[in-house]
Amino acid sequence: MNAVLRQAVIKAHGQLERRTAAYLGERRVRVSCGKGCFACCSAWVVVGLAEAEYLREALEASQPEVLARVEAEGPKRLRRLAQQKNRPDFPTLYFLEDNPCPLLTPEGACSAHAYRPLACRGVLTNLSPRYCAPGVVPGLRGREKDTYLGQLEPWHGPEHYLKLPWQLSERTAQKLWATEQQVRGFTVIGELVGLMYLLGQPDFRAALQNGLAATLKVLRGRRLLGGQFGFWAG
């Protein structure tokens, strides 16, 4: 991985952590997220190329068994994306299916927590973790729904997640993508596990070395480009 981009990823992660900690301290908000709480790890996570490279490097160096799970899962996600990238409900449908991230340990902890991407770092709540499970909030009725809604504050959203950390993670990711475009000349944005898998494929690695046009050709050949939720490169 390019050393400049590696430092850019590390810097972005640190900035988000510090800003989030400052916000929680000012608000006196204590998050309920913790080890063994992993419902959000069934979400469809979108990252830029640099973060996928950074995470893959970490797994290659210290957790090859976890990387093997990523390699096994990646093709499945890419095939599904190629088929359903135009479905407007695709991310919601995927989350409701409760597909666990291959980075999870059997105990429900993130095996790459220190290297997790910005999209994961921005998902925090101070309400009960039970609300994070796929399908729970849409399924609330009657008194349970009233209890849930009564706990929401203006600084929540979407749903019971903390709004500012979510927004900070998105803005920080966008800045990181812009940095990569300046350093590499382009970036690729797509689903985390699928992108990590592609980084292990010879044709994709060679395309990255040959520039944007070659990279677009490989992604187009795999039917991953475009659509509402497909990969983007530029």
Protein Blocks (a to p, Z undefined) as FASTA:
>chain_A
ZZklmmmmmmmmmmmmmmmmmmmmmnopacfbdehiaklmmpccdddfklmmmmmmmmmm
mmmmlmmmmmmmmmmmmmmmmmmmmpmklmmmmmmnopacfkbcfkopafklmmpcfklm
mpccfbdfklmpghklmmpghjlmmmmmmmpcfkgcehjbcfklmmmmmmmmmmmmmmmm
mmnopacdddfklmmmmmmpmklmmmmmnojklmmmmmmmnopggjjklccdZZ
